[in-house]
Amino acid sequence: MEIYKTEAEIAKPKNWLLSIVVIVLVTFGVLVLLQGLALAIVPFLFGVSLEEIIALTSGGGQSIENGRMVLFFVQAFGSGLGFIVAAFIIAKLIEKASFDWESQVSRFNWSGFLLVLLITLGGMLFNSMLVDLNSKLVLPEFLSGLESWMIEMEDQLMEMTKFMTDFQNTSEFLMGLLVIGILAGVGEELFFRGVVQAKLHQYTGSGHLGVWITAIIFSAIHLQFYGFLPRMFLGAMFGYLYLYSGSLIYPILAHIFNNAFTVVMVYLAKKGMVDFDIEATDNVSYLASVGGFLVLLAGIYYFKKTNASKNGELGQSL
């Protein structure tokens, strides 16, 4: 039920390979260009030298004044706004497509939003088990070199995450909510679900394949190998919210809620108000995870049924 309407020649199924190549090139180019622009602005905006910027982006320089705000600024341009701009260029300028926002807004309602929050909470509980399982991944002996590299990459990314979420004041916390929660939610959903999933659905002829292939790409592009399964699962959950409703508003809000919840919990833990460790993977409640999965399944089933009924598509075959 995704909405992505275009009659452009490049967007037709027969030109699927060319279309995918264009998407990759445009997206990579936009992300690099905007990140480069952000890095060029940073010295004037924050008074940070190029050497300090390089140290920050490579995982060092954590003692640099305003370092956290610098990283948030670069991430906001390089990924949050980057995916929004890439989606706009691909859809509007290259494929002359329409997202038909009027229809998308009309398909949103507050009862559906409350149901999506329940689905997301259930997904988050179940995801804790996937985080635990993924953290215990052991590759065969002949891939030991690859495994060592993956662990090193994961450690570097975790150190960066810990630094960026080690909020020292309210301004940094609010910037974290904006960049990690809102911009990531809007940008990634507009691009991955709004463009990529809709096109893969069209090319494969299957809504389910469109959801899962996009979820795999969504997870892989983050380059966090020991978080691959939980992120793929989240991508699939967001994908089904779009597939069954025809409104990107639902997955965008679910994505924002998922990310913002973690940011808030980290901030409250730093204040000593809750017990929360972003690194912890060994305190999983399997009973809560199974309960969350059941809530997720029931919620998705009801969400699909109510949206199909509302849009007169109960007989839709996916």
C-alpha positions in Angstrom: 0.0 0.0 0.0 3.0 2.3 -0.2 2.6 5.5 -2.1 5.2 6.3 -4.7 3.7 7.4 -8.0 5.8 8.0 -11.0 5.6 7.4 -14.8 9.3 8.2 -15.4 11.1 5.8 -17.7 14.0 5.2 -15.3 11.5 4.1 -12.6 9.9 1.4 -14.6 10.7 -2.3 -13.5 12.6 -3.0 -16.8 15.1 -0.4 -15.7 15.5 -1.6 -12.2 19.3 -2.0 -12.3 19.9 1.5 -13.7 17.5 2.9 -11.1 19.3 1.2 -8.2 22.7 2.4 -9.5 21.4 5.9 -9.7 20.0 5.7 -6.1 23.3 4.5 -4.8 25.4 7.1 -6.6 23.0 10.0 -5.7 22.7 9.0 -2.1 26.5 8.5 -1.6 27.2 11.8 -3.4 24.7 13.7 -1.3 25.9 12.2 2.0 29.5 12.9 1.2 28.8 16.5 -0.1 26.7 17.5 2.9 29.1 16.0 5.4 32.0 17.9 3.7 29.9 21.1 3.9 29.3 20.5 7.6 33.0 19.9 8.2 33.8 23.2 6.3 31.3 25.1 8.4 32.3 23.7 11.8 35.6 25.7 12.3 33.7 29.0 11.9 30.6 27.9 13.9 32.4 26.2 16.8 36.0 27.5 16.6 37.4 24.0 16.3 40.4 23.4 14.1 40.6 20.9 11.3 42.9 18.7 13.3 40.5 18.6 16.2 37.6 17.7 13.8 39.6 14.8 12.4 40.4 13.6 15.9 36.7 13.8 16.9 35.4 11.9 13.8 38.0 9.2 14.2 37.0 8.5 17.8 39.5 10.7 19.6 39.6 14.3 20.8 36.9 13.7 23.4 38.3 16.5 25.6 37.8 19.1 22.9 35.4 21.9 24.0 32.0 21.6 22.2 33.2 18.3 20.7 29.8 16.6 21.3 27.9 19.5 19.6 30.3 19.4 16.7 29.6 15.7 16.1 25.9 16.3 16.4 26.1 19.1 13.8 28.1 16.9 11.4 25.7 14.0 11.8 22.7 16.2 11.3 24.1 17.3 8.0 25.8 14.1 6.9 23.0 11.6 7.6 19.7 13.2 8.9 19.4 16.0 6.3 21.5 13.9 3.9 18.8 11.2 3.5 16.0 13.8 3.2 17.9 15.6 0.4 18.8 12.3 -1.3 15.1 11.1 -1.2 14.0 14.5 -2.6 16.5 14.5 -5.5 15.7 10.9 -6.4 11.9 11.2 -6.2 11.3 14.7 -7.4 14.2 15.6 -9.7 15.1 12.2 -11.2 11.9 10.1 -11.2 9.4 12.9 -11.1 7.5 11.0 -8.4 4.8 12.0 -6.0 4.4 10.8 -2.4 0.8 12.1 -2.4 1.2 13.6 1.1 -2.5 14.5 1.1 -3.4 10.8 1.0 -0.7 9.9 3.5 -2.0 12.5 6.0 -5.6 11.4 5.5 -4.6 7.8 6.4 -3.2 8.8 9.7 -5.3 8.9 12.9 -4.6 9.2 16.6 -6.0 5.7 17.5 -3.6 4.3 14.9 -0.8 6.3 16.5 -1.5 4.9 19.9 -1.5 1.4 18.5 1.9 2.1 16.8 3.3 3.2 20.1 2.2 -0.1 21.6 3.7 -2.1 18.7 7.0 -0.2 19.0 7.2 -0.9 22.8 6.5 -4.6 22.1 9.2 -4.5 19.4 11.7 -2.9 21.7 11.1 -5.6 24.4 11.6 -8.3 21.8 14.6 -6.6 20.3 16.5 -6.9 23.6 16.7 -10.6 23.0 18.0 -10.1 19.5 20.6 -7.7 20.8 21.7 -10.4 23.2 21.8 -13.1 20.5 23.6 -10.9 18.0 26.3 -10.0 20.6 27.1 -13.7 21.0 27.8 -14.2 17.3 30.9 -16.3 16.7 32.2 -16.7 13.2 34.0 -19.9 12.0 37.8 -20.1 12.6 38.7 -19.3 9.0 36.9 -16.0 9.3 38.7 -15.0 12.5 40.4 -12.1 10.8 37.1 -10.7 9.7 35.6 -11.3 13.2 38.5 -9.3 14.8 37.9 -6.4 12.4 34.2 -6.5 13.2 34.8 -6.4 16.9 37.3 -3.5 16.5 34.8 -1.6 14.4 32.0 -2.3 16.9 34.2 -1.1 19.8 35.0 2.1 18.0 31.4 2.8 17.2 30.4 2.1 20.8 33.0 4.5 22.1 31.6 7.1 19.7 28.0 6.4 20.8 29.0 6.6 24.5 30.7 9.9 23.9 27.8 11.4 22.0 25.3 10.4 24.6 27.4 11.5 27.6 25.3 14.6 27.8 26.9 17.3 30.0 24.0 19.8 29.9 20.4 20.3 28.7 21.5 21.8 25.4 23.4 18.7 24.5 20.5 16.5 25.5 18.1 18.4 23.4 20.5 18.4 20.4 20.8 14.6 20.9 17.0 14.3 20.7 16.9 16.4 17.6 19.6 14.6 15.7 19.4 11.0 16.9 15.6 11.1 17.4 13.9 13.4 15.0 16.2 13.9 12.1 17.2 10.3 11.9 13.6 9.2 12.1 12.4 11.5 9.4 15.4 11.2 7.1 15.8 7.4 7.2 12.1 6.6 6.9 11.6 9.0 4.0 14.5 7.4 2.2 14.4 3.7 3.1 10.7 3.2 3.5 9.4 6.0 1.3 11.7 5.4 -1.7 13.7 2.2 -1.4 11.0 -0.1 0.0 8.4 1.2 -2.4 10.6 0.6 -5.4 11.8 -2.9 -4.3 8.1 -3.8 -3.7 7.4 -2.7 -7.3 10.5 -4.5 -8.7 10.0 -7.8 -6.8 6.2 -7.8 -7.0 6.1 -8.7 -3.3 5.4 -6.3 -0.4 7.1 -8.7 2.0 10.3 -8.9 -0.1 10.3 -5.1 -0.3 10.1 -4.8 3.4 12.8 -7.4 4.3 15.3 -6.5 1.6 15.0 -2.8 2.6 15.4 -3.8 6.2 18.6 -5.7 5.4 20.0 -2.7 3.5 18.9 -0.4 6.3 20.8 -2.4 8.9 23.9 -3.1 6.8 24.5 0.6 5.9 25.0 1.4 9.6 28.1 -0.8 9.7 27.4 -2.1 13.2 27.7 -5.9 12.7 26.9 -6.9 16.2 23.7 -4.8 16.0 22.7 -6.2 12.6 19.8 -8.4 13.7 18.0 -5.9 16.0 18.4 -3.1 13.5 17.1 -5.3 10.7 14.1 -6.3 12.8 13.4 -2.6 13.5 13.6 -1.8 9.8 11.2 -4.6 9.0 8.8 -3.4 11.8 8.8 0.2 10.3 8.4 -1.3 6.9 5.2 -3.2 7.7 3.8 -0.1 9.4 4.1 1.7 6.0 3.1 -1.3 3.9 -0.1 -1.9 5.9 -1.1 1.8 6.3 0.1 3.6 3.2 1.3 6.5 5.4 4.9 7.3 6.2 3.8 9.2 9.2 3.4 6.0 11.2 6.9 4.6 10.7 8.5 8.1 11.1 6.8 8.5 14.5 7.7 4.9 15.5 11.3 5.5 14.5 11.5 8.8 16.4 9.9 7.2 19.5 12.3 4.2 19.4 15.4 6.5 19.1 14.2 9.2 21.5 13.3 6.7 24.2 16.9 5.4 24.3 18.3 9.0 24.3 16.0 9.9 27.2 16.8 6.8 29.2 20.6 7.5 28.8 20.0 11.0 30.0 18.0 9.9 33.0 20.5 7.3 33.9 23.2 9.9 33.9 21.1 12.0 36.2 20.8 8.9 38.5 17.0 8.7 38.0 16.9 5.3 36.3 19.2 2.2 36.0 20.1 2.0 32.3 23.3 0.9 30.6 23.5 1.4 26.8 26.3 -1.2 26.6 24.5 -3.9 28.6 23.5 -7.0 26.6 23.4 -9.7 29.4 20.4 -8.6 31.4 17.7 -9.8 29.1 14.4 -10.9 30.4 13.3 -13.6 28.0 9.8 -13.6 29.5 9.5 -9.9 28.7 10.9 -10.4 25.2 8.4 -13.1 24.4 5.6 -11.0 25.8 6.8 -8.1 23.7 6.8 -10.3 20.6 3.2 -11.4 21.3 2.2 -7.7 21.8 4.0 -6.9 18.5 2.3 -9.6 16.5 -1.2 -8.8 17.9 -0.6 -5.1 17.3 0.6 -5.6 13.7 -2.4 -7.9 13.0 -4.9 -5.4 14.3 -3.1 -2.5 12.6 -3.2 -4.3 9.2 -6.9 -5.2 9.7 -8.1 -1.7 10.7 -6.1 0.0 8.0 -7.2 -2.4 5.3 -10.8 -2.0 6.4 -10.5 1.8 6.5 -9.0 1.9 3.0 -11.4 -0.6 1.5 -8.6 -3.1 0.8 -9.4 -6.2 2.9 -9.0 -8.3 -0.2 -5.5 -7.0 -0.9 -3.0 -9.7 -1.7 0.6 -9.1 -0.6 
